[in-house]
Amino acid sequence: MALEQLLWAPFYFGLYDLPAASLLNGVPSDGVASVVARHLPRTLAANAKIWTPANVVVYSAPLEYRLLIANCVDLLWSTVQADIAADCTSEELCPVPAAPAGRL
């Protein structure tokens, strides 16, 4: 678990997950580094807070319940990641405008 938190998570979130999500959300390629720098510490902290205890529970649970437990935690993790990704404080870093009131 320590290798996951110290080596894999920074590599995965910093070089793949956050840049890919930023580009798919319309952030210009020259703004991706600032998005990663802004969101990476918060993402790594949330990852450690959620997945460290979750891994202890998952690998302590009977084999037939591991998938269910991991999927429930992953649903929580997806919600946390969406909240972090939706945290936009700059129009440059969040170019997609909000929908006007009354329209979808």
N, CA, C and O atoms as a GROMACS GRO file, in nm:
protein
  416
    1MET      N    1   0.083  -0.119   0.000
    1MET     CA    2   0.000   0.000   0.000
    1MET      C    3   0.087   0.125   0.000
    1MET      O    4   0.051   0.226  -0.060
    2ALA      N    5   0.201   0.117   0.067
    2ALA     CA    6   0.290   0.233   0.068
    2ALA      C    7   0.345   0.262  -0.071
    2ALA      O    8   0.356   0.377  -0.112
    3LEU      N    9   0.380   0.156  -0.145
    3LEU     CA   10   0.427   0.175  -0.282
    3LEU      C   11   0.319   0.237  -0.370
    3LEU      O   12   0.347   0.321  -0.455
    4GLU      N   13   0.196   0.194  -0.348
    4GLU     CA   14   0.085   0.251  -0.426
    4GLU      C   15   0.072   0.400  -0.397
    4GLU      O   16   0.061   0.479  -0.491
    5GLN      N   17   0.074   0.439  -0.271
    5GLN     CA   18   0.053   0.578  -0.234
    5GLN      C   19   0.173   0.667  -0.270
    5GLN      O   20   0.155   0.783  -0.308
    6LEU      N   21   0.292   0.614  -0.257
    6LEU     CA   22   0.412   0.697  -0.277
    6LEU      C   23   0.465   0.696  -0.420
    6LEU      O   24   0.524   0.795  -0.464
    7LEU      N   25   0.446   0.587  -0.493
    7LEU     CA   26   0.500   0.578  -0.628
    7LEU      C   27   0.394   0.579  -0.738
    7LEU      O   28   0.399   0.660  -0.830
    8TRP      N   29   0.298   0.488  -0.726
    8TRP     CA   30   0.202   0.473  -0.834
    8TRP      C   31   0.102   0.588  -0.841
    8TRP      O   32   0.078   0.641  -0.950
    9ALA      N   33   0.044   0.628  -0.731
    9ALA     CA   34  -0.060   0.732  -0.732
    9ALA      C   35  -0.010   0.865  -0.789
    9ALA      O   36  -0.078   0.922  -0.874
   10PRO      N   37   0.106   0.918  -0.747
   10PRO     CA   38   0.152   1.044  -0.807
   10PRO      C   39   0.179   1.030  -0.957
   10PRO      O   40   0.150   1.121  -1.035
   11PHE      N   41   0.235   0.919  -0.996
   11PHE     CA   42   0.262   0.894  -1.138
   11PHE      C   43   0.132   0.887  -1.217
   11PHE      O   44   0.119   0.954  -1.320
   12TYR      N   45   0.037   0.809  -1.170
   12TYR     CA   46  -0.089   0.791  -1.241
   12TYR      C   47  -0.170   0.920  -1.248
   12TYR      O   48  -0.214   0.959  -1.356
   13PHE      N   49  -0.190   0.987  -1.134
   13PHE     CA   50  -0.272   1.108  -1.132
   13PHE      C   51  -0.202   1.225  -1.201
   13PHE      O   52  -0.267   1.304  -1.270
   14GLY      N   53  -0.071   1.238  -1.182
   14GLY     CA   54   0.002   1.351  -1.237
   14GLY      C   55   0.031   1.343  -1.385
   14GLY      O   56   0.038   1.445  -1.453
   15LEU      N   57   0.049   1.221  -1.436
   15LEU     CA   58   0.087   1.208  -1.577
   15LEU      C   59  -0.024   1.153  -1.667
   15LEU      O   60  -0.012   1.160  -1.789
   16TYR      N   61  -0.130   1.099  -1.608
   16TYR     CA   62  -0.237   1.046  -1.692
   16TYR      C   63  -0.375   1.100  -1.656
   16TYR      O   64  -0.439   1.165  -1.739
   17ASP      N   65  -0.419   1.076  -1.536
   17ASP     CA   66  -0.559   1.102  -1.500
   17ASP      C   67  -0.595   1.250  -1.507
   17ASP      O   68  -0.689   1.287  -1.578
   18LEU      N   69  -0.523   1.334  -1.436
   18LEU     CA   70  -0.554   1.478  -1.437
   18LEU      C   71  -0.529   1.543  -1.573
   18LEU      O   72  -0.612   1.622  -1.618
   19PRO      N   73  -0.416   1.514  -1.642
   19PRO     CA   74  -0.399   1.575  -1.775
   19PRO      C   75  -0.506   1.530  -1.876
   19PRO      O   76  -0.557   1.611  -1.953
   20ALA      N   77  -0.538   1.401  -1.874
   20ALA     CA   78  -0.638   1.352  -1.970
   20ALA      C   79  -0.774   1.416  -1.942
   20ALA      O   80  -0.843   1.458  -2.035
   21ALA      N   81  -0.814   1.422  -1.816
   21ALA     CA   82  -0.943   1.483  -1.781
   21ALA      C   83  -0.944   1.631  -1.817
   21ALA      O   84  -1.046   1.683  -1.863
   22SER      N   85  -0.832   1.699  -1.796
   22SER     CA   86  -0.824   1.842  -1.830
   22SER      C   87  -0.839   1.864  -1.980
   22SER      O   88  -0.914   1.952  -2.023
   23LEU      N   89  -0.769   1.785  -2.058
   23LEU     CA   90  -0.778   1.800  -2.204
   23LEU      C   91  -0.918   1.767  -2.254
   23LEU      O   92  -0.969   1.834  -2.344
   24LEU      N   93  -0.979   1.665  -2.197
   24LEU     CA   94  -1.116   1.629  -2.238
   24LEU      C   95  -1.217   1.735  -2.198
   24LEU      O   96  -1.322   1.747  -2.260
   25ASN      N   97  -1.186   1.813  -2.094
   25ASN     CA   98  -1.275   1.921  -2.051
   25ASN      C   99  -1.249   2.050  -2.126
   25ASN      O  100  -1.315   2.151  -2.100
   26GLY      N  101  -1.155   2.050  -2.220
   26GLY     CA  102  -1.131   2.167  -2.302
   26GLY      C  103  -1.023   2.261  -2.255
   26GLY      O  104  -1.011   2.371  -2.307
   27VAL      N  105  -0.944   2.220  -2.158
   27VAL     CA  106  -0.833   2.304  -2.112
   27VAL      C  107  -0.725   2.303  -2.220
   27VAL      O  108  -0.688   2.196  -2.268
   28PRO      N  109  -0.674   2.420  -2.258
   28PRO     CA  110  -0.567   2.423  -2.358
   28PRO      C  111  -0.444   2.348  -2.308
   28PRO      O  112  -0.419   2.341  -2.187
   29SER      N  113  -0.368   2.293  -2.399
   29SER     CA  114  -0.254   2.210  -2.361
   29SER      C  115  -0.152   2.285  -2.276
   29SER      O  116  -0.084   2.224  -2.193
   30ASP      N  117  -0.138   2.416  -2.295
   30ASP     CA  118  -0.042   2.491  -2.214
   30ASP      C  119  -0.095   2.519  -2.073
   30ASP      O  120  -0.019   2.565  -1.987
   31GLY      N  121  -0.222   2.493  -2.046
   31GLY     CA  122  -0.279   2.512  -1.913
   31GLY      C  123  -0.289   2.385  -1.831
   31GLY      O  124  -0.328   2.389  -1.715
   32VAL      N  125  -0.254   2.271  -1.893
   32VAL     CA  126  -0.267   2.143  -1.824
   32VAL      C  127  -0.173   2.135  -1.704
   32VAL      O  128  -0.211   2.084  -1.599
   33ALA      N  129  -0.051   2.185  -1.718
   33ALA     CA  130   0.046   2.177  -1.608
   33ALA      C  131  -0.005   2.253  -1.485
   33ALA      O  132   0.013   2.206  -1.372
   34SER      N  133  -0.067   2.367  -1.505
   34SER     CA  134  -0.118   2.442  -1.391
   34SER      C  135  -0.238   2.372  -1.328
   34SER      O  136  -0.257   2.379  -1.206
   35VAL      N  137  -0.320   2.306  -1.408
   35VAL     CA  138  -0.432   2.229  -1.353
   35VAL      C  139  -0.379   2.113  -1.269
   35VAL      O  140  -0.429   2.088  -1.159
   36VAL      N  141  -0.279   2.044  -1.320
   36VAL     CA  142  -0.221   1.932  -1.246
   36VAL      C  143  -0.157   1.982  -1.117
   36VAL      O  144  -0.175   1.921  -1.012
   37ALA      N  145  -0.083   2.092  -1.124
   37ALA     CA  146  -0.018   2.145  -1.004
   37ALA      C  147  -0.120   2.188  -0.899
   37ALA      O  148  -0.096   2.174  -0.779
   38ARG      N  149  -0.235   2.238  -0.945
   38ARG     CA  150  -0.338   2.283  -0.851
   38ARG      C  151  -0.416   2.167  -0.790
   38ARG      O  152  -0.450   2.171  -0.671
   39HIS      N  153  -0.444   2.064  -0.868
   39HIS     CA  154  -0.530   1.956  -0.821
   39HIS      C  155  -0.455   1.835  -0.766
   39HIS      O  156  -0.514   1.756  -0.692
   40LEU      N  157  -0.328   1.816  -0.801
   40LEU     CA  158  -0.256   1.696  -0.760
   40LEU      C  159  -0.244   1.679  -0.608
   40LEU      O  160  -0.271   1.569  -0.560
   41PRO      N  161  -0.207   1.780  -0.531
   41PRO     CA  162  -0.198   1.759  -0.386
   41PRO      C  163  -0.331   1.717  -0.323
   41PRO      O  164  -0.336   1.627  -0.239
   42ARG      N  165  -0.438   1.783  -0.365
   42ARG     CA  166  -0.570   1.749  -0.310
   42ARG      C  167  -0.613   1.608  -0.353
   42ARG      O  168  -0.672   1.535  -0.273
   43THR      N  169  -0.583   1.571  -0.476
   43THR     CA  170  -0.617   1.437  -0.524
   43THR      C  171  -0.539   1.330  -0.450
   43THR      O  172  -0.596   1.227  -0.412
   44LEU      N  173  -0.410   1.352  -0.429
   44LEU     CA  174  -0.328   1.254  -0.358
   44LEU      C  175  -0.372   1.240  -0.212
   44LEU      O  176  -0.373   1.129  -0.158
   45ALA      N  177  -0.408   1.350  -0.149
   45ALA     CA  178  -0.455   1.344  -0.010
   45ALA      C  179  -0.588   1.269  -0.001
   45ALA      O  180  -0.606   1.185   0.088
   46ALA      N  181  -0.679   1.298  -0.092
   46ALA     CA  182  -0.807   1.228  -0.092
   46ALA      C  183  -0.788   1.080  -0.122
   46ALA      O  184  -0.855   0.995  -0.062
   47ASN      N  185  -0.698   1.048  -0.214
   47ASN     CA  186  -0.670   0.909  -0.247
   47ASN      C  187  -0.618   0.833  -0.125
   47ASN      O  188  -0.661   0.721  -0.098
   48ALA      N  189  -0.527   0.895  -0.051
   48ALA     CA  190  -0.473   0.829   0.069
   48ALA      C  191  -0.580   0.813   0.177
   48ALA      O  192  -0.584   0.710   0.244
   49LYS      N  193  -0.664   0.913   0.194
   49LYS     CA  194  -0.768   0.906   0.297
   49LYS      C  195  -0.874   0.801   0.266
   49LYS      O  196  -0.928   0.737   0.357
   50ILE      N  197  -0.904   0.782   0.139
   50ILE     CA  198  -1.011   0.688   0.102
   50ILE      C  199  -0.957   0.548   0.080
   50ILE      O  200  -1.011   0.452   0.136
   51TRP      N  201  -0.853   0.533   0.000
   51TRP     CA  202  -0.810   0.400  -0.042
   51TRP      C  203  -0.724   0.326   0.059
   51TRP      O  204  -0.721   0.203   0.056
   52THR      N  205  -0.654   0.394   0.148
   52THR     CA  206  -0.574   0.322   0.247
   52THR      C  207  -0.663   0.241   0.342
   52THR      O  208  -0.641   0.121   0.356
   53PRO      N  209  -0.762   0.302   0.407
   53PRO     CA  210  -0.850   0.220   0.491
   53PRO      C  211  -0.934   0.122   0.409
   53PRO      O  212  -0.963   0.012   0.454
   54ALA      N  213  -0.973   0.164   0.288
   54ALA     CA  214  -1.053   0.075   0.204
   54ALA      C  215  -0.975  -0.051   0.167
   54ALA      O  216  -1.031  -0.160   0.168
   55ASN      N  217  -0.848  -0.037   0.136
   55ASN     CA  218  -0.768  -0.155   0.104
   55ASN      C  219  -0.753  -0.249   0.223
   55ASN      O  220  -0.751  -0.371   0.206
   56VAL      N  221  -0.742  -0.192   0.342
   56VAL     CA  222  -0.735  -0.277   0.462
   56VAL      C  223  -0.864  -0.357   0.476
   56VAL      O  224  -0.861  -0.477   0.505
   57VAL      N  225  -0.978  -0.290   0.455
   57VAL     CA  226  -1.107  -0.359   0.466
   57VAL      C  227  -1.124  -0.460   0.354
   57VAL      O  228  -1.166  -0.573   0.378
   58VAL      N  229  -1.092  -0.422   0.231
   58VAL     CA  230  -1.110  -0.511   0.117
   58VAL      C  231  -1.029  -0.638   0.134
   58VAL      O  232  -1.081  -0.748   0.114
   59TYR      N  233  -0.903  -0.625   0.170
   59TYR     CA  234  -0.817  -0.743   0.179
   59TYR      C  235  -0.834  -0.820   0.309
   59TYR      O  236  -0.776  -0.928   0.326
   60SER      N  237  -0.914  -0.767   0.401
   60SER     CA  238  -0.949  -0.840   0.522
   60SER      C  239  -1.083  -0.911   0.508
   60SER      O  240  -1.115  -1.000   0.587
   61ALA      N  241  -1.160  -0.873   0.408
   61ALA     CA  242  -1.294  -0.929   0.389
   61ALA      C  243  -1.284  -1.066   0.322
   61ALA      O  244  -1.184  -1.097   0.257
   62PRO      N  245  -1.386  -1.148   0.340
   62PRO     CA  246  -1.390  -1.276   0.269
   62PRO      C  247  -1.386  -1.253   0.118
   62PRO      O  248  -1.434  -1.151   0.067
   63LEU      N  249  -1.330  -1.347   0.048
   63LEU     CA  250  -1.308  -1.333  -0.095
   63LEU      C  251  -1.434  -1.300  -0.173
   63LEU      O  252  -1.428  -1.221  -0.267
   64GLU      N  253  -1.547  -1.356  -0.136
   64GLU     CA  254  -1.670  -1.334  -0.212
   64GLU      C  255  -1.726  -1.193  -0.195
   64GLU      O  256  -1.812  -1.152  -0.273
   65TYR      N  257  -1.680  -1.116  -0.095
   65TYR     CA  258  -1.729  -0.980  -0.072
   65TYR      C  259  -1.632  -0.872  -0.118
   65TYR      O  260  -1.667  -0.754  -0.117
   66ARG      N  261  -1.512  -0.909  -0.158
   66ARG     CA  262  -1.410  -0.810  -0.195
   66ARG      C  263  -1.452  -0.723  -0.312
   66ARG      O  264  -1.433  -0.601  -0.308
   67LEU      N  265  -1.508  -0.782  -0.414
   67LEU     CA  266  -1.549  -0.705  -0.531
   67LEU      C  267  -1.659  -0.606  -0.496
   67LEU      O  268  -1.655  -0.491  -0.541
   68LEU      N  269  -1.755  -0.647  -0.417
   68LEU     CA  270  -1.864  -0.558  -0.375
   68LEU      C  271  -1.811  -0.441  -0.294
   68LEU      O  272  -1.848  -0.326  -0.318
   69ILE      N  273  -1.724  -0.469  -0.200
   69ILE     CA  274  -1.668  -0.362  -0.116
   69ILE      C  275  -1.584  -0.266  -0.201
   69ILE      O  276  -1.596  -0.144  -0.188
   70ALA      N  277  -1.500  -0.321  -0.288
   70ALA     CA  278  -1.415  -0.236  -0.372
   70ALA      C  279  -1.500  -0.150  -0.466
   70ALA      O  280  -1.467  -0.034  -0.490
   71ASN      N  281  -1.608  -0.205  -0.519
   71ASN     CA  282  -1.694  -0.127  -0.607
   71ASN      C  283  -1.766  -0.015  -0.532
   71ASN      O  284  -1.785   0.094  -0.586
   72CYS      N  285  -1.807  -0.041  -0.410
   72CYS     CA  286  -1.872   0.064  -0.329
   72CYS      C  287  -1.774   0.177  -0.299
   72CYS      O  288  -1.810   0.294  -0.307
   73VAL      N  289  -1.652   0.142  -0.265
   73VAL     CA  290  -1.550   0.244  -0.238
   73VAL      C  291  -1.516   0.318  -0.366
   73VAL      O  292  -1.493   0.439  -0.364
   74ASP      N  293  -1.513   0.248  -0.478
   74ASP     CA  294  -1.484   0.313  -0.606
   74ASP      C  295  -1.592   0.412  -0.645
   74ASP      O  296  -1.563   0.515  -0.705
   75LEU      N  297  -1.716   0.383  -0.610
   75LEU     CA  298  -1.825   0.479  -0.634
   75LEU      C  299  -1.802   0.606  -0.553
   75LEU      O  300  -1.819   0.716  -0.604
   76LEU      N  301  -1.763   0.590  -0.427
   76LEU     CA  302  -1.729   0.705  -0.344
   76LEU      C  303  -1.610   0.781  -0.402
   76LEU      O  304  -1.612   0.904  -0.408
   77TRP      N  305  -1.508   0.708  -0.446
   77TRP     CA  306  -1.388   0.770  -0.501
   77TRP      C  307  -1.421   0.848  -0.629
   77TRP      O  308  -1.368   0.957  -0.650
   78SER      N  309  -1.507   0.794  -0.713
   78SER     CA  310  -1.547   0.865  -0.835
   78SER      C  311  -1.618   0.995  -0.802
   78SER      O  312  -1.600   1.095  -0.872
   79THR      N  313  -1.697   0.995  -0.697
   79THR     CA  314  -1.765   1.117  -0.655
   79THR      C  315  -1.664   1.221  -0.607
   79THR      O  316  -1.676   1.339  -0.639
   80VAL      N  317  -1.566   1.178  -0.530
   80VAL     CA  318  -1.463   1.270  -0.480
   80VAL      C  319  -1.382   1.326  -0.597
   80VAL      O  320  -1.354   1.446  -0.601
   81GLN      N  321  -1.346   1.241  -0.693
   81GLN     CA  322  -1.270   1.289  -0.808
   81GLN      C  323  -1.351   1.388  -0.892
   81GLN      O  324  -1.296   1.487  -0.940
   82ALA      N  325  -1.478   1.363  -0.908
   82ALA     CA  326  -1.562   1.456  -0.983
   82ALA      C  327  -1.570   1.591  -0.913
   82ALA      O  328  -1.571   1.695  -0.978
   83ASP      N  329  -1.576   1.588  -0.780
   83ASP     CA  330  -1.579   1.713  -0.704
   83ASP      C  331  -1.448   1.790  -0.721
   83ASP      O  332  -1.450   1.913  -0.736
   84ILE      N  333  -1.337   1.720  -0.719
   84ILE     CA  334  -1.208   1.785  -0.737
   84ILE      C  335  -1.196   1.841  -0.879
   84ILE      O  336  -1.148   1.953  -0.897
   85ALA      N  337  -1.239   1.765  -0.978
   85ALA     CA  338  -1.231   1.810  -1.117
   85ALA      C  339  -1.323   1.929  -1.145
   85ALA      O  340  -1.293   2.011  -1.231
   86ALA      N  341  -1.434   1.937  -1.072
   86ALA     CA  342  -1.529   2.045  -1.095
   86ALA      C  343  -1.492   2.174  -1.024
   86ALA      O  344  -1.559   2.275  -1.040
   87ASP      N  345  -1.386   2.172  -0.945
   87ASP     CA  346  -1.342   2.289  -0.871
   87ASP      C  347  -1.267   2.384  -0.965
   87ASP      O  348  -1.146   2.375  -0.979
   88CYS      N  349  -1.341   2.473  -1.027
   88CYS     CA  350  -1.281   2.568  -1.122
   88CYS      C  351  -1.282   2.707  -1.062
   88CYS      O  352  -1.386   2.756  -1.018
   89THR      N  353  -1.166   2.770  -1.060
   89THR     CA  354  -1.157   2.906  -1.008
   89THR      C  355  -1.113   3.005  -1.115
   89THR      O  356  -1.108   3.125  -1.089
   90SER      N  357  -1.082   2.956  -1.234
   90SER     CA  358  -1.033   3.043  -1.339
   90SER      C  359  -1.098   3.006  -1.472
   90SER      O  360  -1.110   2.888  -1.505
   91GLU      N  361  -1.141   3.106  -1.547
   91GLU     CA  362  -1.202   3.080  -1.677
   91GLU      C  363  -1.101   3.017  -1.772
   91GLU      O  364  -1.138   2.938  -1.859
   92GLU      N  365  -0.973   3.052  -1.757
   92GLU     CA  366  -0.870   2.995  -1.843
   92GLU      C  367  -0.858   2.845  -1.822
   92GLU      O  368  -0.837   2.770  -1.917
   93LEU      N  369  -0.871   2.801  -1.695
   93LEU     CA  370  -0.854   2.660  -1.664
   93LEU      C  371  -0.984   2.583  -1.677
   93LEU      O  372  -0.983   2.460  -1.678
   94CYS      N  373  -1.096   2.652  -1.686
   94CYS     CA  374  -1.228   2.588  -1.698
   94CYS      C  375  -1.303   2.656  -1.811
   94CYS      O  376  -1.394   2.736  -1.786
   95PRO      N  377  -1.267   2.627  -1.936
   95PRO     CA  378  -1.322   2.704  -2.047
   95PRO      C  379  -1.467   2.672  -2.082
   95PRO      O  380  -1.530   2.748  -2.156
   96VAL      N  381  -1.522   2.564  -2.031
   96VAL     CA  382  -1.658   2.528  -2.066
   96VAL      C  383  -1.754   2.612  -1.982
   96VAL      O  384  -1.754   2.600  -1.860
   97PRO      N  385  -1.835   2.698  -2.046
   97PRO     CA  386  -1.925   2.784  -1.969
   97PRO      C  387  -2.041   2.705  -1.910
   97PRO      O  388  -2.079   2.601  -1.962
   98ALA      N  389  -2.093   2.756  -1.802
   98ALA     CA  390  -2.210   2.694  -1.740
   98ALA      C  391  -2.332   2.718  -1.829
   98ALA      O  392  -2.340   2.818  -1.900
   99ALA      N  393  -2.427   2.625  -1.823
   99ALA     CA  394  -2.549   2.640  -1.902
   99ALA      C  395  -2.633   2.754  -1.847
   99ALA      O  396  -2.638   2.772  -1.725
  100PRO      N  397  -2.698   2.832  -1.932
  100PRO     CA  398  -2.784   2.940  -1.884
  100PRO      C  399  -2.900   2.884  -1.800
  100PRO      O  400  -2.939   2.769  -1.818
  101ALA      N  401  -2.952   2.964  -1.712
  101ALA     CA  402  -3.061   2.921  -1.625
  101ALA      C  403  -3.181   2.881  -1.709
  101ALA      O  404  -3.216   2.949  -1.805
  102GLY      N  405  -3.243   2.772  -1.672
  102GLY     CA  406  -3.362   2.725  -1.742
  102GLY      C  407  -3.334   2.642  -1.865
  102GLY      O  408  -3.428   2.596  -1.930
  103ARG      N  409  -3.209   2.620  -1.899
  103ARG     CA  410  -3.173   2.538  -2.016
  103ARG      C  411  -3.083   2.426  -1.971
  103ARG      O  412  -3.008   2.441  -1.874
  104LEU      N  413  -3.089   2.315  -2.039
  104LEU     CA  414  -3.002   2.201  -2.006
  104LEU      C  415  -2.877   2.204  -2.083
  104LEU      O  416  -2.793   2.116  -2.067
   0.00000   0.00000   0.00000
